Structures are given as structure tokens and as C-alpha cells.
């Protein structure tokens, strides 16, 4: 196999390997990015639910309209975050449905709580009855907050494990890619050393021997490539040169003998 064919095969192997790396790494990177985004969304849900709980507690103590507006704003943001979460499994979808259901339930409970708080402030109706209903609603909100936090925590843990697995896959893909490049580099260096550098060094040494006057020295190699062809061509050249010199010396001797005979 000549060097040109070997070079083409090497280029094809390198191109296939690089293409594999180019497909593998971006795929793993996109997977890691999606997992990190889901983890961040779940973390945002946890923080919003905790903030809703704090605002609801503050509202029951102060009955301030600004607190109610803040609660509604955070509740709306939480709803948009929940809509943006894309479940990746049936279990995650079930958890997300539970959290979304609690989110809607919280909206109804808080609306009823606001109405009762207003009646209480206006001293309309039985205060004891209103206070009892407010207490029950606060307890229901606390239950919904706990449900949302527990379900979201399970989603967060699932996303965290998924992110850890994606990071391990990314590291493994990077190591495989680096390994492929190292192996290709070592193979290329070995091929160049074996097929090119060493034969050329042997050819150079043989040429120096021939140049010193030893025309019988052979530099040919068994390599079936351009370097081998060159070495065999050089041997044929030295052989013809040796024959030419031998014929010249023989002619000189014959001419010398004729001169002596005359």
C-alpha cells in the first residue's frame, strides 16, 4: 500500500472520528443545559412557594392590601414558571400536576380569605364565625404549601440526580473525545515514523555508503510504497553505474594492452 493510499485512509478515519466527536459533545452539552434549566425552574418554584407562605402569614396578621398584591404577583409568576416546566417522565408529570392543582387551590383559598378578612375589618357578620373560617382557611393554605413544597422537593431531587448523570456523561464524552484524538495522534506519529521517517533515514544512510564509493551496496527496502520504489530505483541506478564503470575499466585495460603490444 503506497503512502498516498495510507494518507487517504488516515484522513477518512480522522474525519469520521472528528465527526463522531462533533456530534457527541454538542448532544451531551444540550442535554446538560436542558437538565440545568429544569433544575433552575424547580428551584424557582421552591422559592416562590416559600415566599407565598410567608406573604400569606403576613397577610393574616396585618391584612394590608399591599401584602395581598404581592401575594397575587408571586402567585402569578409561580403559575408561569409551572407552565414552563416540561416533564420528562410520567412520575414527573404526576408531581407537576399535583403542584399545579395545589397552586390553583391556593388561589381560591386566598380569594376567600381576602373576602373574610375584609368582612372582619368591617365588623360585618359574626366575628367568631368569621374567625373560625379564617383559621380553617389558613390551615388549608398551610397544607397546600406543604404539599407543594414536598412535591417540588421530589422534582428537585430527580432533576439534581439527572443533572449529575448528565455531567458524568459529559465528562465521559469529553474523555472519550480526548482519547480518540490522542490515539489518532499516536497512530499518525507511529505511521509517519514507521513508513516515512525510518525508511528515509535508511535510504539516506545507504546513499552515503554508495557516495563513499561502494557501488555494490544495496539500499532497497521491501516497502511497497513510494519510499520503497525510490530505494529500488536508486539500486538500479547504482547497478547500471557499476556496470558502466566496469565496462570503462575493461576498455581502458584493453587499450593499454594494445598499446603495449604495438
C-alpha positions as CSV (number, residue, x, y, z in Angstrom):
1,X,0.0,0.0,0.0
2,X,1.6,3.3,-1.1
3,X,1.8,6.4,1.1
4,X,-0.9,8.2,-0.8
5,X,-3.5,5.5,-0.1
6,X,-2.4,5.3,3.5
7,X,-2.8,9.1,3.8
8,X,-6.3,8.9,2.4
9,X,-7.3,6.2,4.7
10,X,-5.9,8.1,7.6
11,X,-7.8,11.2,6.6
12,X,-11.0,9.2,6.3
13,X,-10.6,7.7,9.8
14,X,-9.7,11.1,11.3
15,X,-12.7,12.7,9.6
16,X,-15.1,10.0,10.9
17,X,-13.6,10.3,14.4
18,X,-13.9,14.1,14.4
19,X,-17.5,13.9,13.1
20,X,-18.3,11.5,15.9
21,X,-16.8,13.9,18.5
22,X,-18.6,16.8,16.9
23,X,-22.0,15.0,17.2
24,X,-21.4,13.5,20.6
25,X,-20.2,16.6,22.5
26,X,-22.9,19.0,21.5
27,X,-25.6,16.4,22.1
28,X,-24.3,15.9,25.7
29,X,-24.0,19.6,26.2
30,X,-27.6,20.3,25.1
31,X,-28.8,17.6,27.4
32,X,-26.9,19.1,30.3
33,X,-28.2,22.6,29.6
34,X,-31.8,21.3,29.5
35,X,-31.3,19.5,32.8
36,X,-29.8,22.6,34.4
37,X,-32.8,24.7,33.1
38,X,-35.3,22.3,34.6
39,X,-33.3,22.3,37.9
40,X,-33.4,26.1,38.0
41,X,-37.1,26.1,37.3
42,X,-37.8,23.7,40.1
43,X,-35.6,25.8,42.4
44,X,-37.6,28.9,41.4
45,X,-40.9,27.0,42.3
46,X,-39.5,26.2,45.8
47,X,-38.5,29.8,46.4
48,X,-41.9,31.1,45.2
49,X,-43.9,28.6,47.3
50,X,-41.9,29.6,50.3
51,X,-42.5,33.3,49.6
52,X,-46.2,32.7,49.2
53,X,-46.3,31.0,52.6
54,X,-44.5,34.0,54.2
55,X,-46.8,36.5,52.5
56,X,-49.9,34.6,53.4
57,X,-48.8,34.5,57.1
58,X,-48.1,38.2,57.0
59,X,-51.4,38.9,55.4
60,X,-53.3,37.1,58.1
61,X,-51.5,39.2,60.7
62,X,-51.6,42.6,59.1
63,X,-54.5,42.5,56.5
64,X,-52.6,45.0,54.4
65,X,-53.7,45.4,50.7
66,X,-50.0,45.7,49.6
67,X,-49.3,42.3,51.0
68,X,-52.3,40.8,49.1
69,X,-51.0,42.4,45.9
70,X,-47.5,40.9,46.5
71,X,-49.1,37.5,47.1
72,X,-51.1,37.7,43.9
73,X,-48.0,38.8,41.9
74,X,-45.8,36.0,43.2
75,X,-48.7,33.5,42.6
76,X,-48.9,34.7,39.0
77,X,-45.2,34.3,38.5
78,X,-45.3,30.9,40.0
79,X,-48.1,29.9,37.6
80,X,-46.0,30.9,34.6
81,X,-43.0,29.0,35.9
82,X,-45.1,25.9,36.4
83,X,-46.4,26.2,32.8
84,X,-42.8,26.5,31.5
85,X,-41.7,23.2,33.2
86,X,-41.6,20.3,30.7
87,X,-42.0,16.9,32.4
88,X,-39.6,14.2,31.1
89,X,-41.3,11.2,32.7
90,X,-44.7,10.1,33.9
91,X,-43.7,10.4,37.5
92,X,-42.5,13.9,37.0
93,X,-45.7,14.8,35.2
94,X,-47.7,13.4,38.1
95,X,-45.8,15.5,40.6
96,X,-46.2,18.6,38.4
97,X,-50.0,18.0,38.1
98,X,-50.2,17.8,41.9
99,X,-48.2,21.1,42.3
100,X,-50.3,22.8,39.7
101,X,-53.5,21.6,41.4
102,X,-52.3,23.0,44.7
103,X,-51.4,26.2,43.0
104,X,-55.0,26.7,41.7
105,X,-56.4,25.7,45.1
106,X,-54.3,28.3,46.8
107,X,-55.8,31.0,44.5
108,X,-59.3,30.1,45.5
109,X,-58.5,29.8,49.2
110,X,-56.7,33.2,49.2
111,X,-59.6,34.9,47.4
112,X,-62.0,33.6,50.1
113,X,-59.5,34.5,52.8
114,X,-59.3,38.1,51.5
115,X,-63.1,38.4,51.5
116,X,-63.3,37.2,55.1
117,X,-60.6,39.5,56.2
118,X,-62.5,42.4,54.7
119,X,-65.7,41.4,56.4
120,X,-63.8,41.1,59.7
121,X,-62.3,44.5,59.2
122,X,-65.8,46.0,58.5
123,X,-67.2,44.1,61.5
124,X,-69.8,42.5,59.2
125,X,-71.4,39.3,60.4
126,X,-70.5,37.1,63.3
127,X,-66.9,37.7,64.3
128,X,-66.5,34.3,65.9
129,X,-67.8,32.5,62.8
130,X,-65.5,34.6,60.6
131,X,-62.5,34.0,62.8
132,X,-63.2,30.2,62.7
133,X,-63.5,30.2,58.9
134,X,-60.3,32.3,58.6
135,X,-58.5,29.8,60.8
136,X,-59.6,26.9,58.7
137,X,-58.6,28.6,55.5
138,X,-55.2,29.5,57.0
139,X,-54.8,25.8,57.9
140,X,-55.8,24.7,54.4
141,X,-53.3,27.1,52.8
142,X,-50.6,25.8,55.1
143,X,-51.5,22.2,54.0
144,X,-51.3,23.2,50.3
145,X,-48.0,25.0,50.9
146,X,-46.6,21.8,52.5
147,X,-47.9,19.7,49.6
148,X,-46.3,21.9,47.0
149,X,-43.0,22.0,48.8
150,X,-42.9,18.2,49.3
151,X,-43.8,17.5,45.7
152,X,-41.4,20.2,44.4
153,X,-38.6,18.8,46.6
154,X,-39.1,15.4,44.9
155,X,-38.9,17.0,41.5
156,X,-35.8,18.9,42.5
157,X,-34.1,15.8,43.7
158,X,-35.0,14.0,40.5
159,X,-33.6,16.9,38.4
160,X,-30.5,17.1,40.6
161,X,-29.8,13.4,40.0
162,X,-30.5,13.8,36.3
163,X,-28.1,16.8,36.2
164,X,-25.4,14.7,38.0
165,X,-25.8,11.9,35.5
166,X,-25.7,14.4,32.6
167,X,-22.5,15.9,34.0
168,X,-21.0,12.4,34.3
169,X,-22.0,11.7,30.7
170,X,-20.5,15.0,29.6
171,X,-17.2,14.2,31.4
172,X,-17.2,10.7,29.9
173,X,-17.9,12.1,26.4
174,X,-15.1,14.6,26.8
175,X,-12.7,11.9,28.0
176,X,-13.6,9.7,25.0
177,X,-13.1,12.6,22.6
178,X,-9.7,13.4,24.1
179,X,-8.8,9.7,24.0
180,X,-9.8,9.4,20.3
181,X,-7.7,12.5,19.5
182,X,-4.7,11.1,21.5
183,X,-5.0,7.7,19.8
184,X,-5.2,9.2,16.3
185,X,-2.2,11.4,17.1
186,X,-0.2,8.5,18.3
187,X,-1.2,6.3,15.3
188,X,-0.3,9.1,12.9
189,X,3.0,9.6,14.6
190,X,3.7,5.9,14.5
191,X,2.8,5.5,10.9
192,X,4.9,8.5,9.9
193,X,7.8,7.2,11.9
194,X,7.5,3.6,10.5
195,X,6.5,4.4,7.0
196,X,8.3,7.6,6.2
197,X,11.0,8.7,8.7
198,X,12.7,5.4,9.3
199,X,12.8,4.3,5.6
200,X,14.1,7.7,4.5
201,X,16.8,7.6,7.2
202,X,17.8,4.1,6.0
203,X,17.8,5.4,2.4
204,X,20.0,8.4,3.4
205,X,22.5,6.1,5.2
206,X,22.7,3.8,2.1
207,X,23.2,6.7,-0.2
208,X,26.1,7.9,1.9
209,X,27.7,4.5,1.7
210,X,27.3,4.5,-2.1
211,X,28.6,8.0,-2.2
212,X,31.7,6.9,-0.4
213,X,32.5,4.6,-3.4
214,X,30.8,1.3,-2.5
215,X,28.6,0.9,-5.6
216,X,27.7,-2.7,-4.6
217,X,25.8,-1.6,-1.5
218,X,22.1,-2.1,-1.8
219,X,19.6,0.4,-0.2
220,X,16.4,-1.2,-1.4
221,X,13.7,-2.0,1.1
222,X,10.7,-4.3,0.9
223,X,8.2,-1.5,1.5
224,X,5.6,-1.3,-1.2
225,X,5.3,2.4,-1.2
226,X,6.9,5.5,-2.8
227,X,10.0,5.3,-0.5
228,X,10.5,1.6,-1.4
229,X,10.1,2.4,-5.1
230,X,12.7,5.2,-4.7
231,X,15.2,2.9,-3.0
232,X,14.8,0.2,-5.6
233,X,15.2,2.8,-8.4
234,X,18.4,4.0,-6.7
235,X,19.7,0.4,-6.6
236,X,19.0,0.0,-10.3
237,X,20.8,3.3,-11.0
238,X,23.9,2.3,-8.9
239,X,23.9,-1.2,-10.6
240,X,23.9,0.5,-14.1
241,X,26.6,2.9,-12.9
242,X,28.7,0.0,-11.6
243,X,28.3,-1.9,-14.9
244,X,29.3,1.3,-16.8
245,X,32.4,1.8,-14.6
246,X,33.3,-1.9,-15.0
247,X,33.0,-1.6,-18.8
248,X,35.0,1.6,-18.8
249,X,37.8,0.0,-16.8
250,X,37.8,-3.1,-19.1
251,X,38.0,-0.9,-22.1
252,X,40.9,1.0,-20.6
253,X,42.8,-2.3,-19.9
254,X,42.2,-3.5,-23.5
255,X,43.5,-0.2,-24.9
256,X,46.5,-0.4,-22.6
257,X,47.3,-4.0,-23.7
258,X,47.1,-3.0,-27.4
259,X,49.5,-0.1,-26.8
260,X,52.0,-2.4,-25.2
261,X,51.6,-5.0,-28.0
262,X,52.4,-2.3,-30.6
